[in-house]
Amino acid sequence: MRLGEEVVRRISEAKKEPEWMLRRRLDAFAQFSAMPMPKSGPPLSGLDFDSVEWYSGPSEKKKSWDDVDPRIREKFEKLGVPEAERKFLAGLEAQLESEAVYGNLKKEWEEKGVIFTNMDEAVKKHPDLVEKYLGKAIPPSDNKFAALTDAVFSGGSFLYVPRGVKLEAPLHAFFMISTEGLGQFERTVIIAEEGSSVHYLEGCSAPMFPRTNLHTGVVEIFAGKNAHVRYTTLQNWSHNVYNLVTQRGIAEEGATIEWIDGNMGSIITQKYPCVILKGEDSRANIVSISVASGKQNQDSGGRAIHLAPNTSSSILSKSVSSKGGIATFRASIDIRPEAKNSNSFVKCQGLMLDSESKNNSIPRFMVGNGDSSISHEASAGRISEKKLFYLMSRGLGRKEAEELLVVGFLDFFLKELPFEYAIEFNRLLQMEIG
């Protein structure tokens, strides 16, 4: 069905949303319709909005993993999600297509006031919190795809951590597209009050279909005074998914926001996690990797906006391109005049496995006062033939030697992942560059 107000109203009606949410959706749709397609980033000429399925009917909510439809459960089990949860995850929110199919949170955290659910339930059960924070970091006017997501979103995660609560184990969400042509539009909000800490893990996947799929998402993080939020994303979309995501956090005084961002799969990715350093002594840490193979165009990086004194940010990014793939790194650092004595460090490295692949670096730096500084390092090149020769002289084949050097190149990212995820990442990486 062609996207219009009728589709937006149907989505809201299917979810039995309050009137204020319908008005918000319609306003976002009006902004989406008025905005032109983005001019920066990879070309999106292959994206056909008329071929997108905007919503896939509500799934029945489940009380436990064993109650989930066996066909759905099998898809997640093949990816090791339930096993990972049993081993170390504090909570799991899984979403197939447009709806969450399973959610679980350890009672010890519930008793401390932690809320971890999908956005649809949050709108109904916690409307005051949702209205207070939704769109405050990323309004629909931010960009065309943020407006689209606000208009038609289904699911996504809502996480609220009360003051002083520190979650030692990560919370996990998993999103999967398994229907040809379906668009998935999740809306995630994470709120960490003063002195709290949380690690949120997100995984995404989709099989290959003849028709392309569209995934857009909007993620907002609000870190209160001295709070610590880490957001880890591992995305392994199929090679015909358009992955267009807006992510932004606001860090208050003494707060830290970390984005650990891994991108594989998708025909095109546009994603630049951003932190607004609003409070004095706040910190941002963005670690990003992308793997582009064949016709893939991975456009990623990070942004930081310094608004207060004594703030610091770092953006570390590495990319691997092979078989003609294109990897582009974009960094934007903006240190405002009032952000005295602030600093930022940006480093990007690109590795090309053949002469057809490309690697681009596009930094943008603005320093508004004389007391602050930005440091930048960048490099791009091919795998060292000397290193390949050394490894092959020790009995490895050329393919095995290349894989070993690529894993070593991305070692800094693997160290940021839980052990189970590092193993899975290695397996996926070998599939991509193999």
Backbone torsions as a table, in degrees:
resi	resn	phi	psi	omega
1	MET	NA	137.0	179.6
2	ARG	-65.4	136.0	-178.0
3	LEU	-67.4	129.0	177.4
4	GLY	-162.2	-176.5	179.9
5	GLU	-58.0	-33.7	-178.7
6	GLU	-61.8	-42.0	178.3
7	VAL	-63.1	-45.1	179.9
8	VAL	-59.8	-44.2	179.6
9	ARG	-65.1	-38.4	179.6
10	ARG	-64.4	-41.5	178.2
11	ILE	-61.2	-47.5	-179.4
12	SER	-63.5	-40.3	179.5
13	GLU	-66.0	-41.0	179.5
14	ALA	-61.6	-30.7	-179.3
15	LYS	-91.4	-2.7	-179.4
16	LYS	54.7	48.2	-176.6
17	GLU	-81.2	155.5	174.6
18	PRO	-68.6	163.9	-175.6
19	GLU	-60.4	-36.6	-177.1
20	TRP	-64.4	-31.8	178.7
21	MET	-74.6	-37.8	175.5
22	LEU	-61.0	-44.7	178.7
23	ARG	-60.2	-40.4	180.0
24	ARG	-63.9	-42.3	179.0
25	ARG	-62.8	-45.5	-178.0
26	LEU	-65.1	-37.6	176.8
27	ASP	-64.6	-41.8	178.3
28	ALA	-64.3	-39.7	179.2
29	PHE	-63.8	-39.3	178.0
30	ALA	-61.7	-40.2	178.6
31	GLN	-68.3	-41.0	177.0
32	PHE	-58.0	-45.4	-177.4
33	SER	-64.4	-31.1	-176.5
34	ALA	-85.3	-16.7	-175.6
35	MET	-86.6	143.1	173.6
36	PRO	-77.7	164.9	173.7
37	MET	-66.1	147.4	-179.7
38	PRO	-59.4	141.1	179.6
39	LYS	-93.5	-24.1	179.4
40	SER	-92.8	160.5	179.4
41	GLY	89.0	-175.5	-178.1
42	PRO	-63.3	153.7	177.9
43	PRO	-67.8	137.1	-177.8
44	LEU	-112.3	26.3	-176.0
45	SER	-64.9	-23.9	-179.6
46	GLY	-81.3	-4.7	-178.3
47	LEU	-85.0	118.0	-178.2
48	ASP	-111.9	104.0	-178.8
49	PHE	-62.9	-29.3	-177.1
50	ASP	-70.5	-17.5	-179.1
51	SER	-96.9	0.9	-176.4
52	VAL	-85.0	134.0	168.2
53	GLU	-84.2	123.4	-170.4
54	TRP	-89.1	-16.1	-178.0
55	TYR	-159.8	139.8	175.4
56	SER	-120.1	114.9	-169.1
57	GLY	-31.2	157.0	-174.9
58	PRO	-64.4	134.3	172.9
59	SER	-87.1	152.7	177.4
60	GLU	-71.3	131.5	179.1
61	LYS	-68.5	143.7	-176.2
62	LYS	-115.4	148.5	-179.3
63	LYS	-90.3	-29.4	179.4
64	SER	-145.2	165.6	-177.2
65	TRP	-61.3	-36.6	-178.7
66	ASP	-66.6	-20.0	-179.7
67	ASP	-83.1	-11.7	-178.2
68	VAL	-70.7	145.9	177.9
69	ASP	-49.4	129.7	-176.1
70	PRO	-55.3	-34.4	-179.3
71	ARG	-68.2	-38.9	177.3
72	ILE	-69.2	-43.8	-178.6
73	ARG	-60.0	-39.0	-178.9
74	GLU	-61.6	-39.3	-179.7
75	LYS	-62.7	-42.0	-179.8
76	PHE	-73.4	-35.9	-178.5
77	GLU	-65.9	-33.9	177.4
78	LYS	-61.7	-26.7	179.8
79	LEU	-93.8	1.0	175.4
80	GLY	77.0	14.0	-175.2
81	VAL	-66.5	-51.1	180.0
82	PRO	-59.7	-40.0	179.4
83	GLU	-63.0	-42.4	178.2
84	ALA	-61.7	-40.3	-179.7
85	GLU	-63.9	-43.8	-178.4
86	ARG	-63.0	-31.3	-176.2
87	LYS	-74.6	-48.3	-171.1
88	PHE	-150.0	-6.6	-174.3
89	LEU	-82.8	139.3	179.2
90	ALA	-76.7	-30.7	-178.5
91	GLY	-157.1	157.5	-179.8
92	LEU	-138.1	133.0	171.7
93	GLU	-126.7	110.9	-176.3
94	ALA	-107.3	138.1	-179.5
95	GLN	-129.5	122.3	173.1
96	LEU	-108.8	127.9	-175.6
97	GLU	60.5	-120.3	-173.3
98	SER	-98.5	-7.4	-171.8
99	GLU	-128.5	151.9	172.6
100	ALA	-74.1	138.0	-179.3
101	VAL	-110.4	-15.0	-176.6
102	TYR	-160.0	136.9	177.3
103	GLY	-143.4	142.1	-180.0
104	ASN	-151.5	138.8	178.7
105	LEU	-141.9	133.3	-179.4
106	LYS	-60.6	137.3	-174.5
107	LYS	-60.7	-31.9	-177.6
108	GLU	-61.6	-30.7	178.1
109	TRP	-82.2	-36.5	176.2
110	GLU	-58.2	-40.2	-178.9
111	GLU	-65.7	-22.0	178.2
112	LYS	-92.0	5.6	176.0
113	GLY	93.5	7.3	178.7
114	VAL	-71.2	134.5	175.6
115	ILE	-113.7	121.2	176.9
116	PHE	-137.1	105.8	-175.9
117	THR	-151.6	-177.8	176.0
118	ASN	-87.8	161.9	-173.9
119	MET	-64.0	-33.2	-179.5
120	ASP	-61.7	-44.1	178.2
121	GLU	-70.6	-35.5	-179.7
122	ALA	-62.4	-39.2	178.9
123	VAL	-58.9	-37.0	-177.2
124	LYS	-83.7	-41.6	-171.9
125	LYS	-93.7	-24.7	-177.1
126	HIS	-133.9	53.8	-174.5
127	PRO	-61.5	-33.8	-179.2
128	ASP	-63.9	-43.7	179.1
129	LEU	-67.3	-42.4	-178.9
130	VAL	-62.6	-47.6	-179.8
131	GLU	-63.0	-34.1	-177.7
132	LYS	-67.4	-36.6	-171.4
133	TYR	-110.3	-29.4	-173.3
134	LEU	-60.1	121.2	177.8
135	GLY	83.9	2.9	-178.4
136	LYS	-78.0	-27.2	175.3
137	ALA	-95.5	-33.8	-179.9
138	ILE	-133.8	92.9	177.0
139	PRO	-74.0	161.6	177.8
140	PRO	-57.6	-27.3	-179.2
141	SER	-71.9	-5.8	-175.7
142	ASP	-62.5	-47.6	178.0
143	ASN	-163.4	167.3	-173.5
144	LYS	-59.6	-40.1	-175.5
145	PHE	-82.0	-23.2	170.3
146	ALA	-67.5	-40.6	177.4
147	ALA	-64.9	-41.9	178.2
148	LEU	-60.4	-45.6	-179.6
149	THR	-61.2	-43.8	179.2
150	ASP	-62.9	-29.7	-177.9
151	ALA	-77.5	-37.4	-170.6
152	VAL	-124.2	13.7	-173.5
153	PHE	-60.5	147.1	172.8
154	SER	-136.1	124.9	178.9
155	GLY	74.9	-145.3	-167.3
156	GLY	90.9	173.8	-175.3
157	SER	-109.0	148.4	171.7
158	PHE	-126.2	120.7	-177.6
159	LEU	-129.1	125.8	178.6
160	TYR	-127.3	123.3	179.3
161	VAL	-116.2	116.6	-176.6
162	PRO	-67.1	168.2	-178.8
163	ARG	-54.7	129.4	174.2
164	GLY	78.4	-2.2	-179.4
165	VAL	-85.8	126.6	-179.4
166	LYS	-115.5	116.3	179.4
167	LEU	-89.7	116.4	-175.3
168	GLU	-79.3	-33.2	179.0
169	ALA	-101.9	150.6	-177.7
170	PRO	-70.9	154.6	167.2
171	LEU	-101.8	146.0	-168.6
172	HIS	-131.3	139.4	172.3
173	ALA	-128.7	143.9	179.7
174	PHE	-132.5	132.6	-178.3
175	PHE	-122.8	134.7	-177.2
176	MET	-139.5	135.1	172.2
177	ILE	-105.1	120.9	179.2
178	SER	-127.4	14.6	178.0
179	THR	-119.0	129.2	-178.2
180	GLU	-61.0	131.4	175.9
181	GLY	80.8	-5.0	-176.9
182	LEU	-74.7	137.1	170.8
183	GLY	-92.6	141.7	176.0
184	GLN	-121.0	127.2	-171.8
185	PHE	-132.6	90.3	-178.2
186	GLU	-97.4	149.7	-178.0
187	ARG	-124.2	114.5	-175.2
188	THR	-118.1	135.6	176.3
189	VAL	-130.4	127.3	177.8
190	ILE	-121.9	125.0	-178.6
191	ILE	-121.6	118.2	177.1
192	ALA	-118.1	110.3	-177.1
193	GLU	-75.4	175.8	-173.6
194	GLU	-48.8	130.0	174.3
195	GLY	73.5	7.9	-179.0
196	SER	-94.6	169.2	176.3
197	SER	-149.6	146.6	-178.8
198	VAL	-158.9	147.4	173.7
199	HIS	-120.3	119.6	-179.0
200	TYR	-111.2	127.9	-179.8
201	LEU	-112.0	133.5	178.6
202	GLU	-128.4	133.4	175.3
203	GLY	-123.5	146.4	-178.7
204	CYS	-138.8	143.4	179.4
205	SER	-155.9	160.9	175.7
206	ALA	-162.1	141.4	174.1
207	PRO	-77.4	170.5	-178.4
208	MET	-85.2	130.9	176.0
209	PHE	-125.2	158.0	175.5
210	PRO	-60.7	-38.1	178.3
211	ARG	-90.8	148.2	179.7
212	THR	-74.8	155.4	174.3
213	ASN	-115.1	155.3	179.0
214	LEU	-119.5	128.1	173.4
215	HIS	-123.6	119.7	170.0
216	THR	-123.7	150.2	179.1
217	GLY	-149.4	151.1	174.2
218	VAL	-127.4	122.8	-178.5
219	VAL	-121.1	124.5	177.8
220	GLU	-119.7	133.5	177.1
221	ILE	-121.9	133.9	177.1
222	PHE	-123.6	108.4	-178.3
223	ALA	-106.0	113.7	-179.8
224	GLY	-72.8	-177.5	-177.3
225	LYS	-53.3	125.9	177.5
226	ASN	60.2	19.6	175.6
227	ALA	-83.9	160.8	-179.9
228	HIS	-134.5	119.2	178.9
229	VAL	-124.9	127.6	173.1
230	ARG	-116.6	128.4	-179.7
231	TYR	-119.3	113.2	-178.7
232	THR	-110.1	127.2	179.2
233	THR	-122.1	128.5	170.1
234	LEU	-121.1	109.6	-177.2
235	GLN	-111.9	125.0	-179.5
236	ASN	-130.1	63.0	179.4
237	TRP	-72.1	159.5	173.1
238	SER	-69.9	169.8	-171.7
239	HIS	-79.0	10.1	175.8
240	ASN	-124.8	21.5	177.9
241	VAL	-100.0	130.2	170.1
242	TYR	-87.0	117.8	-174.7
243	ASN	-112.4	100.4	-171.8
244	LEU	-123.5	103.2	-166.9
245	VAL	-126.5	141.2	173.6
246	THR	-116.8	124.7	-177.8
247	GLN	-132.2	131.1	-179.7
248	ARG	-153.3	140.8	176.4
249	GLY	-124.9	153.9	175.5
250	ILE	-118.8	120.0	-177.2
251	ALA	-106.5	120.4	177.2
252	GLU	-82.5	-172.7	-175.1
253	GLU	-53.3	125.4	176.0
254	GLY	71.4	5.2	-177.2
255	ALA	-84.5	157.4	177.2
256	THR	-128.7	130.5	172.9
257	ILE	-121.5	129.3	179.6
258	GLU	-121.4	131.9	171.7
259	TRP	-111.6	121.2	174.4
260	ILE	-113.6	107.5	-161.9
261	ASP	-123.3	114.6	178.8
262	GLY	-116.7	128.2	-175.1
263	ASN	-126.7	117.3	172.4
264	MET	-135.9	158.5	-178.2
265	GLY	74.3	-171.3	-178.4
266	SER	71.2	139.6	177.3
267	ILE	-71.3	-37.1	176.2
268	ILE	-141.5	133.1	172.2
269	THR	-121.9	134.1	169.5
270	GLN	-129.1	111.1	-176.7
271	LYS	-157.5	122.8	-178.1
272	TYR	-136.8	84.9	179.8
273	PRO	-53.1	138.2	-174.2
274	CYS	-129.8	144.4	173.3
275	VAL	-126.0	129.2	172.1
276	ILE	-96.6	112.0	-178.0
277	LEU	-86.9	87.0	-172.0
278	LYS	-83.2	-34.1	-175.5
279	GLY	-104.8	152.4	178.9
280	GLU	-60.0	143.0	179.5
281	ASP	64.9	17.4	175.4
282	SER	-79.8	158.9	-173.3
283	ARG	-136.9	148.4	175.9
284	ALA	-130.7	137.0	177.8
285	ASN	-135.5	115.3	-178.7
286	ILE	-118.8	119.4	178.3
287	VAL	-118.6	123.0	-170.1
288	SER	-135.9	138.6	170.7
289	ILE	-134.8	151.6	174.8
290	SER	-143.2	145.5	179.3
291	VAL	-126.3	118.3	-177.7
292	ALA	-117.7	125.0	-178.1
293	SER	-132.8	140.1	177.2
294	GLY	67.2	-124.4	-177.3
295	LYS	-86.1	4.9	-176.8
296	GLN	-69.7	145.1	176.0
297	ASN	-129.2	103.1	-178.0
298	GLN	-100.1	114.3	-177.6
299	ASP	-117.7	104.7	-172.2
300	SER	-145.2	-178.5	-179.4
301	GLY	154.8	-133.4	-178.7
302	GLY	-171.5	162.2	-179.1
303	ARG	-140.2	148.5	175.1
304	ALA	-142.3	135.1	177.7
305	ILE	-120.9	113.7	-177.2
306	HIS	-93.2	116.0	-179.4
307	LEU	-111.5	-10.8	-173.7
308	ALA	-131.1	159.2	-179.5
309	PRO	-66.4	156.0	172.3
310	ASN	59.4	33.8	177.4
311	THR	-98.2	157.3	-178.8
312	SER	-142.8	149.3	177.8
313	SER	-144.4	152.6	174.0
314	SER	-141.6	139.8	176.2
315	ILE	-128.3	115.5	179.1
316	LEU	-118.3	123.4	-174.8
317	SER	-138.9	139.9	173.5
318	LYS	-135.4	147.1	-179.9
319	SER	-138.5	149.7	177.3
320	VAL	-127.5	128.2	178.2
321	SER	-125.7	140.3	-178.1
322	SER	-147.8	160.9	175.2
323	LYS	54.6	32.8	178.5
324	GLY	90.3	6.4	179.0
325	GLY	-68.0	157.2	-179.4
326	ILE	-119.6	126.0	175.9
327	ALA	-120.7	126.4	-179.3
328	THR	-124.3	131.3	177.0
329	PHE	-106.7	128.5	175.8
330	ARG	-124.4	128.0	175.5
331	ALA	-126.1	140.5	176.5
332	SER	-135.2	118.6	177.4
333	ILE	-119.4	126.8	-179.4
334	ASP	-128.7	105.4	177.6
335	ILE	-101.6	111.0	-174.7
336	ARG	-75.8	160.9	-178.4
337	PRO	-55.2	-34.5	-177.9
338	GLU	-78.2	-10.6	-177.3
339	ALA	-88.7	64.6	-179.0
340	LYS	-63.7	149.0	174.6
341	ASN	55.7	41.4	177.2
342	SER	-108.1	159.9	-179.7
343	ASN	-148.9	157.1	179.6
344	SER	-144.5	144.7	178.0
345	PHE	-127.3	127.2	-178.3
346	VAL	-125.9	129.5	178.9
347	LYS	-140.5	128.0	176.6
348	CYS	-132.9	141.3	179.1
349	GLN	-136.9	137.3	179.5
350	GLY	-122.1	140.5	178.9
351	LEU	-124.9	121.5	179.0
352	MET	-108.9	129.5	-174.5
353	LEU	-91.7	-4.5	177.7
354	ASP	-158.0	174.0	-175.3
355	SER	-79.5	-12.1	180.0
356	GLU	-87.0	-20.2	-175.9
357	SER	-80.8	159.8	-176.6
358	LYS	-130.5	152.0	175.4
359	ASN	-140.4	126.8	-178.0
360	ASN	-122.0	148.5	174.9
361	SER	-130.7	122.6	-176.8
362	ILE	-129.7	85.0	178.7
363	PRO	-86.9	153.1	176.1
364	ARG	-141.1	116.9	-175.4
365	PHE	-123.7	137.3	175.8
366	MET	-137.6	123.7	178.8
367	VAL	-120.3	120.0	-172.9
368	GLY	-98.1	4.6	177.2
369	ASN	-148.5	163.8	-175.9
370	GLY	-87.5	0.2	-178.5
371	ASP	-99.3	-1.4	-174.8
372	SER	-115.2	167.3	-177.0
373	SER	-149.0	153.9	174.1
374	ILE	-130.4	131.3	175.4
375	SER	-112.6	141.0	-176.0
376	HIS	-139.1	132.2	173.6
377	GLU	-128.3	141.4	179.1
378	ALA	-149.3	142.9	176.3
379	SER	-156.1	152.9	177.0
380	ALA	-151.4	143.6	-179.7
381	GLY	-176.4	-176.2	179.8
382	ARG	-95.5	166.0	174.2
383	ILE	-63.4	137.5	-179.3
384	SER	-67.3	122.6	177.5
385	GLU	-65.1	-30.2	178.0
386	LYS	-65.6	-42.6	178.9
387	LYS	-66.6	-39.4	176.9
388	LEU	-61.7	-44.8	179.8
389	PHE	-60.8	-42.1	-179.7
390	TYR	-61.5	-47.4	-177.9
391	LEU	-67.2	-38.7	180.0
392	MET	-69.3	-29.2	176.8
393	SER	-70.1	-15.0	177.5
394	ARG	-97.0	10.6	172.2
395	GLY	107.2	-2.3	179.0
396	LEU	-85.4	146.7	171.6
397	GLY	-74.5	165.6	-176.7
398	ARG	-61.9	-42.6	-179.7
399	LYS	-61.9	-45.1	178.9
400	GLU	-63.3	-39.5	179.5
401	ALA	-65.0	-42.3	177.9
402	GLU	-61.7	-45.3	-179.7
403	GLU	-60.5	-41.3	-179.7
404	LEU	-63.9	-40.9	-180.0
405	LEU	-70.1	-35.3	177.6
406	VAL	-66.6	-43.9	177.5
407	VAL	-60.4	-41.0	177.2
408	GLY	-64.5	-37.1	178.5
409	PHE	-62.4	-35.7	-177.8
410	LEU	-98.3	13.9	-175.9
411	ASP	-57.9	-34.7	-178.5
412	PHE	-61.3	-33.1	179.4
413	PHE	-76.5	-41.0	-179.8
414	LEU	-59.6	-34.3	-179.3
415	LYS	-66.8	-19.4	-179.6
416	GLU	-85.5	-8.1	-174.2
417	LEU	-99.6	149.4	168.0
418	PRO	-58.0	153.1	-171.8
419	PHE	-54.1	-47.4	-177.5
420	GLU	-61.1	-36.4	-178.6
421	TYR	-75.5	-32.3	176.7
422	ALA	-63.6	-39.7	177.7
423	ILE	-64.2	-46.3	179.8
424	GLU	-63.4	-38.9	179.1
425	PHE	-62.2	-43.0	178.5
426	ASN	-59.0	-41.4	-179.2
427	ARG	-65.2	-45.4	179.7
428	LEU	-64.4	-38.4	-179.3
429	LEU	-62.5	-43.1	179.2
430	GLN	-62.3	-36.2	178.2
431	MET	-66.8	-38.5	-176.3
432	GLU	-70.9	-41.4	-174.8
433	ILE	-96.6	-4.7	-177.3
434	GLY	-69.7	NA	NA
